[in-house]
Amino acid sequence: MSNQPAPPRVSLVVGLVGACCVMYVLQLSGQNFLLQHFALWPPGERSVQFGAQGAWQYPPFQLWQPLSYAFLHGSPMHLLFNMFGLWMFGRPVEQALGTARFALFYSVCVLGAAGAQVLAAQYSGQIVPTIGASGGVLGLLPAFAILFPRARIQLLIPPVNLRAPVFVLLYGAAELFFGVTGTLPGIAHFAHLGGMLCGGVLLLWWLRPRRSQP
């Protein structure tokens, strides 16, 4: 038997980055179709909005939006930061979990972030769309910290080097503070927290010790 080279391993992270970039190019067409139908809109009654061009109706909530919103982004920097985080933390987590389990993990984080954001929107009464992969990306942070507790993360501002678990705890505390106080409006802080919570809980559940059968 001849030694054949192993086929290249398909990376879901690469596919997700590519899909988000393609969707952003489509968004640049200037049409609001993607935002109206694939962003995450809070469910509930819709009131008529009067603007410079007359009255229009808020887009409705659709069942696919808790997943599709994660492929849309609002600006080049929004896309760049999310894709950098997905690439930086997603690759080692995917290698540790395997592609199939990583797909389930990332989907749960995106859905958990959407659920948290919908609840926050219902409480605040604001009808605004939510877009971006940050909920799923931030779900990778606790997973990375759990799988690689000795890894260190170098920050640029401030220029400090932190252990991964410390970084995740500080980041989560900051998101909670900003979300409760409204210090940084226009950012889905509770979606970030929902993604982080789902990511940490799900991975700890998968890694829980199993009882041996008699």
C-alpha positions, 0 to 999 in steps of 0.5 A: 500500500502506498502512503497517500497524503491525508485530505485537507481538513475542512475548517468550519471557522474558515467557512463562517468567516467567508460567509460573513464576508460574502454577506457583507458584500451583499449588504453593500448593494445599498438595499435594506432587504437583508437587514429587514428580513435577516437581522434579529427583530424583537417579536411582538406588536409593530407600530407604524413609524413615521419618517421623512418618507412617510409611514412604514411598518417595522419588519416582523420577527421570523424564525430564522432570524436568531441564526441569520443575524450572526452573518450580518454586520454594520460596518467594516470595523464591526466585521473585522473585529468579529472575524478576528475574534472568530479566527483567533478563538474559533480555530483552537476551540474547533480543533479541540472539539472537532468540526461537528461538535464545534458547529453545534457549540457555535450555533447554541451560542448564537441562539443563546445570544439572540434569546438574551437580546430578545429578552432585553429588548422586551424589557426596554421596549426598544424595537431595533435590529440586532446584527453581528457574530459577536454573540457567537464569538464571545461564546468562544471565550469561556470555551477557550479559557476552559480548554486552555486555562494556561493560555495568555492574551495580550491586550493592546489597550491597556497593554497588559498580558492576562491569563485567559480565565482572568480575561474572560471574567473581566470581559464578562464583568465589563459587559454586565456593567455596560449593559445594566448602566447603558454606558455604551449604547448601540451595542448588544451587551446582553447578547454578548452575555447570553453567548458567553453564558451559553458557551461556558455552560455547554462546554462544562456540561460536555466536560462533566465527569461521567459515572462509570456503568457497573 
